[in-house]
């Protein structure tokens, strides 16, 4: 159940490019408003898997009606649309209740009034689906002691997506897939792909993070397509990265 929140920005407002981290803080605050125990579980625990704790939600960056970009900041106005999804439905329910209670989006010192809430119809999940990335896809890996970011012209990029999707499928359904069904992923229209144009560099708490936005085609079971929608792909999906949306 993907939810689309729309907020009003009545006057032109300056925002830094690293605002998605503030969006994550707002997410926790809204959930806490409706269900403090669930917010505590999400913050402290999440879903444990192989020694790590996973936060089962993904959200998009804000899509602004009007946006003027300049070095270090953007100037935005009009409506701002925010999409959120999760493999854990109670989380979406609490988020929706919390945002309704707050009736605004808080970003830094700015308050943007809530305009509307929409529950998006689930697509029909097929074995072959085309997607666009609403947020950059990030895969940090260590190579020769250095942190580097995989890109869509490397096989590691797609290996990481496959591993991530199998993991989220297990976290959602609890099924032990010792022989998982194959997942094939490719660039859509690879002849038009330009690595430099697809790249995005974002600052997260003082650390530079490089991600890529491009249309993808995924060949996989309907269950895998479902978790791709609900969990996103890549790292940092709970910080505004890796949300997918089907292409019609």
C-alpha positions as CSV (number, residue, x, y, z in Angstrom):
1,X,0.0,0.0,0.0
2,X,2.0,3.0,-1.3
3,X,0.9,6.3,0.2
4,X,1.3,9.7,-1.6
5,X,1.4,12.8,0.6
6,X,1.0,16.2,-0.9
7,X,2.1,19.3,0.9
8,X,1.7,23.0,0.1
9,X,4.6,25.4,-0.2
10,X,2.8,28.8,-0.6
11,X,5.9,31.0,-0.9
12,X,9.2,30.4,-2.5
13,X,11.4,28.6,0.0
14,X,15.1,27.7,0.1
15,X,16.1,24.1,0.9
16,X,19.5,22.5,1.0
17,X,20.0,19.5,-1.3
18,X,20.6,17.2,1.7
19,X,17.0,17.6,3.0
20,X,16.1,13.8,2.7
21,X,17.8,13.2,6.1
22,X,15.4,15.7,7.6
23,X,12.6,13.8,5.9
24,X,13.7,10.6,7.6
25,X,13.6,12.4,11.0
26,X,10.1,13.7,10.2
27,X,9.0,10.1,9.3
28,X,10.1,8.9,12.8
29,X,8.4,11.8,14.4
30,X,5.1,11.2,12.6
31,X,5.1,7.5,13.5
32,X,5.9,8.3,17.1
33,X,2.9,10.6,17.2
34,X,0.5,7.7,16.4
35,X,2.3,4.7,17.9
36,X,5.3,5.4,20.2
37,X,6.0,1.7,20.7
38,X,6.2,1.0,17.0
39,X,8.5,4.1,16.6
40,X,10.7,2.8,19.4
41,X,10.9,-0.7,17.8
42,X,11.7,0.8,14.4
43,X,14.4,3.1,15.8
44,X,16.1,0.6,18.2
45,X,15.4,-2.8,16.6
46,X,13.9,-3.0,13.1
47,X,13.9,-6.5,11.5
48,X,17.0,-8.5,12.5
49,X,18.7,-10.5,9.8
50,X,22.2,-12.1,9.8
51,X,23.5,-9.8,12.5
52,X,22.1,-6.6,11.1
53,X,18.9,-4.6,11.7
54,X,16.9,-3.5,8.7
55,X,14.4,-0.6,8.7
56,X,11.4,-1.8,6.6
57,X,10.5,1.4,4.7
58,X,11.4,3.3,1.7
59,X,10.5,6.9,0.6
60,X,11.0,9.1,-2.4
61,X,12.6,12.6,-2.4
62,X,10.1,15.4,-2.6
63,X,8.8,16.1,-6.1
64,X,8.2,19.9,-6.3
65,X,5.9,21.7,-8.7
66,X,8.5,24.5,-9.1
67,X,12.2,24.1,-8.3
68,X,15.0,26.5,-9.2
69,X,18.4,24.9,-8.6
70,X,21.5,26.9,-7.6
71,X,24.8,26.0,-5.9
72,X,24.2,24.7,-2.4
73,X,20.5,25.1,-2.4
74,X,17.2,25.0,-4.3
75,X,14.3,27.3,-4.3
76,X,10.9,25.6,-4.3
77,X,7.3,26.5,-4.4
78,X,3.8,25.0,-5.1
79,X,2.9,21.5,-4.2
80,X,5.5,19.0,-2.8
81,X,4.7,15.3,-3.3
82,X,6.2,12.6,-1.1
83,X,5.7,8.8,-1.6
84,X,6.3,6.2,1.1
85,X,6.1,2.4,1.0
86,X,6.9,-0.6,3.3
87,X,6.8,-4.3,3.6
88,X,5.3,-3.7,7.1
89,X,1.8,-2.3,6.7
90,X,1.3,-1.2,10.4
91,X,4.2,1.3,9.8
92,X,2.3,3.0,6.9
93,X,-0.9,3.1,9.0
94,X,0.9,4.8,11.9
95,X,2.7,7.2,9.5
96,X,-0.6,8.2,7.9
97,X,-2.3,8.8,11.3
98,X,0.7,10.8,12.6
99,X,0.8,13.1,9.5
100,X,-2.9,13.6,9.7
101,X,-2.5,14.6,13.4
102,X,0.5,17.0,12.6
103,X,-1.3,18.4,9.5
104,X,2.0,19.7,8.1
105,X,5.5,18.7,7.0
106,X,8.3,20.0,9.1
107,X,11.6,20.4,7.3
108,X,14.3,22.3,9.3
109,X,12.5,25.6,10.3
110,X,9.9,25.3,7.6
111,X,6.3,24.1,8.0
112,X,4.4,23.1,4.9
113,X,0.7,22.5,5.3
114,X,-0.8,19.1,4.4
115,X,-2.8,19.3,1.2
116,X,-4.0,15.7,0.7
117,X,-3.3,12.0,1.2
118,X,-3.7,9.4,-1.5
119,X,-3.5,5.6,-1.3
120,X,-2.1,4.4,-4.6
121,X,-3.6,1.4,-6.3
122,X,-1.2,-1.6,-6.3
123,X,0.1,-2.5,-9.8
124,X,-0.4,-6.0,-11.1
125,X,3.0,-7.6,-10.5
126,X,4.3,-9.4,-13.6
127,X,7.4,-11.5,-14.3
128,X,8.8,-8.7,-16.4
129,X,8.4,-5.1,-15.2
130,X,9.9,-1.7,-16.2
131,X,10.7,0.8,-13.5
132,X,12.0,4.3,-13.1
133,X,14.0,5.3,-10.0
134,X,12.3,8.0,-7.9
135,X,15.5,8.3,-5.8
136,X,19.1,7.5,-6.6
137,X,20.3,3.9,-6.2
138,X,23.3,3.6,-4.0
139,X,25.6,0.6,-3.5
140,X,28.8,1.4,-1.4
141,X,31.4,-1.4,-1.4
142,X,35.0,-1.6,-0.1
143,X,37.6,-2.3,-2.7
144,X,41.3,-2.4,-1.8
145,X,40.5,-0.7,1.5
146,X,38.6,2.2,-0.1
147,X,34.9,2.9,-0.1
148,X,33.6,3.2,-3.7
149,X,30.1,3.3,-5.1
150,X,29.0,0.7,-7.7
151,X,27.6,2.1,-10.9
152,X,25.2,0.6,-13.5
153,X,27.9,-0.3,-16.0
154,X,29.4,-2.8,-13.5
155,X,28.1,-6.3,-12.8
156,X,28.6,-5.7,-9.1
157,X,25.7,-3.2,-9.2
158,X,23.2,-5.8,-10.4
159,X,24.6,-8.5,-8.1
160,X,24.0,-6.2,-5.2
161,X,20.4,-5.6,-6.3
162,X,19.7,-9.3,-6.6
163,X,21.1,-10.0,-3.1
164,X,19.1,-7.1,-1.7
165,X,15.8,-8.3,-3.3
166,X,16.2,-11.9,-2.1
167,X,16.9,-10.6,1.5
168,X,13.9,-8.4,1.5
169,X,11.7,-11.2,0.2
170,X,12.9,-13.4,3.2
171,X,12.3,-10.5,5.6
172,X,8.7,-10.0,4.3
173,X,7.6,-13.7,4.0
174,X,10.1,-15.5,6.2
175,X,10.8,-18.0,3.5
176,X,14.2,-19.7,3.5
177,X,15.2,-19.6,-0.2
178,X,18.2,-21.9,-0.4
179,X,17.7,-22.1,-4.2
180,X,16.1,-18.7,-5.0
181,X,14.6,-18.1,-8.4
182,X,16.8,-16.2,-10.8
183,X,16.5,-12.4,-11.1
184,X,17.6,-10.7,-14.2
185,X,18.1,-6.9,-14.3
186,X,19.1,-4.7,-17.2
187,X,19.1,-1.1,-18.2
188,X,16.1,0.0,-20.2
189,X,17.2,1.6,-23.5
190,X,20.9,1.0,-22.7
191,X,21.9,2.9,-25.9
192,X,20.6,6.1,-24.4
193,X,22.2,5.6,-21.0
194,X,24.9,8.1,-20.0
195,X,26.7,7.4,-16.7
196,X,27.5,11.0,-16.0
197,X,23.9,12.2,-16.5
198,X,22.6,9.4,-14.3
199,X,24.9,10.2,-11.4
200,X,23.9,12.2,-8.4
201,X,26.2,13.2,-5.5
202,X,24.4,13.8,-2.2
203,X,25.7,14.9,1.2
204,X,24.5,12.8,4.1
205,X,25.7,14.1,7.5
206,X,28.9,15.4,6.0
207,X,29.6,12.3,3.9
208,X,29.4,12.3,0.1
209,X,27.2,9.6,-1.3
210,X,27.0,8.8,-5.0
211,X,23.9,7.2,-6.6
212,X,22.4,6.7,-10.0
213,X,18.9,7.2,-11.4
214,X,18.0,5.3,-14.6
215,X,15.1,3.2,-16.0
216,X,15.5,-0.6,-15.3
217,X,13.8,-3.8,-16.4
218,X,13.5,-6.5,-13.9
219,X,12.8,-10.2,-14.8
220,X,11.7,-11.9,-11.6
221,X,8.8,-13.6,-9.8
222,X,5.8,-11.4,-8.8
223,X,6.9,-11.7,-5.2
224,X,10.2,-10.2,-6.0
225,X,8.6,-7.4,-8.0
226,X,6.4,-6.7,-5.0
227,X,9.3,-6.3,-2.6
228,X,11.2,-4.2,-5.1
229,X,8.2,-1.8,-4.9
230,X,7.8,-2.0,-1.1
231,X,11.5,-2.0,0.0
232,X,13.3,-0.3,-2.9
233,X,16.7,-1.3,-4.1
234,X,20.2,-0.4,-2.9
235,X,21.5,0.9,0.4
236,X,20.0,3.8,2.5
237,X,16.4,3.2,1.3
238,X,15.2,4.6,4.6
239,X,17.0,7.8,3.8
240,X,15.3,8.7,0.5
241,X,17.2,6.4,-1.9
242,X,16.2,3.6,-4.2
243,X,12.4,3.9,-4.5
244,X,11.0,2.4,-7.7
245,X,7.9,3.2,-9.6
246,X,6.5,1.1,-12.5
247,X,6.6,2.6,-16.0
248,X,3.3,2.4,-17.8
